[in-house]
């Protein structure tokens, strides 16, 4: 990585009423400490649960186009909506040789940090663990409901894809995305997603 890397700062608040001023000031001061002068800014006002955030998508497009060396964000929860989402982002950043730095949490995957690869591996492992736990809980809830005689709704084409639907819901995908991914009707995908989410709360 060169001595004057191309840095992009990502800022996010949950609603339009909140301010990114604090995040911006902290990241600006951090860039000055590290003598980073080639800095761009991306900002979203959206819930962490919303998959499609405009500025995040544009930033990731620049990552894929090779225009970025470092993504700088004050806290991980500003960047990713879940650990699994974080893992997806980290994989892409790693693929395009882009470092992730979160000053408030001691995360720094730049070449200057000897623990960079270790941090990447830990974050990815924790994300995979979360995904497996969610899938296991959903499966257990559905099985328990079936044993109690609970009907999971009318049979649909999505039934044969139940395991895949569970995994996709665990990753944060919505019904429209699942419909496109599995190539099934939106109505079937929406029904399957409703069943999975309902039985996530089932008592085992």
Buried (B, 14 or more C-beta within 10 A) or exposed (E): EEEEBBBBBBBBBBEEEEEBEEBBEBBBEBBEEBEBEEBBBBBBBBEBEEBEBEBBEEBBEBBEEEBBBBBBBBBBBBBBBBBBBBBBBBEEBBEBEBBBBBBBEEBBBBEEBEEBEEBBEEBBEBBEEBBEEBBEBBBBBBEBBEEEEEEBEEEBBBBEBBEBBBBBBBBBBBBEBBBEBBEBEEEBBBBBBEBBEBBBEBEE
